[in-house]
């Protein structure tokens, strides 16, 4: 099965992000039970890499494993999904992945700060706590929320996040012609099931991912690796 590579540009207006948005890119790929995504946001696009990941063994085998050398070189961040358990966290963190369990991490560069928050699974275990994750973020700061599922889009927008990055849906995985999903396995409007979208003042992107769930097949729904470019306007 071929994998598409998408180049997506998101325009964001918060001045507080400063130099982060002048030259930034994010690579995102997702597999299930796990989503593996790398996000780069910095003056030099190779300076910082954050990785949002839920990586059980079979997901790692689907996407070719974890690049341990990259983890050692750059900061890597992760969140858990509905196929993951808290018992995975010690091993992931021993590999150098900073798991964000309803937490936020400030990332500083050139006198500017981006706040990267991540929540625990909001779909099956329902142990997410956006209020806790956002509690340390200044009101006017630029913030990104990592969530396995986009189902919490209302709460994320209400908490003031500028960008929500998620996966979980596989874009439907088995779709009618035109990539119309039969089901998204999520409680949310169909337009939030894949690709770029907006809700009030928040931008969002839902990756269709590179993996599969239940049955190892995709119909009218290519797996994807997405390159996100954040641009200040």
PyMOL commands that set and color helices and strands:
alter all, ss='L'
color gray80, all
select helices_A, chain A and resi 15-21+57-63+68-73+86-94+130-134+150-158+170-172+190-192
alter helices_A, ss='H'
color red, helices_A
select strands_A, chain A and resi 3-12+24-29+36-41+50-53+76-78+97-99+103-109+112-118+142-149+163-167+175-176+180-181+195-199+202-206+223-232
alter strands_A, ss='S'
color yellow, strands_A
deselect
rebuild
show_as cartoon
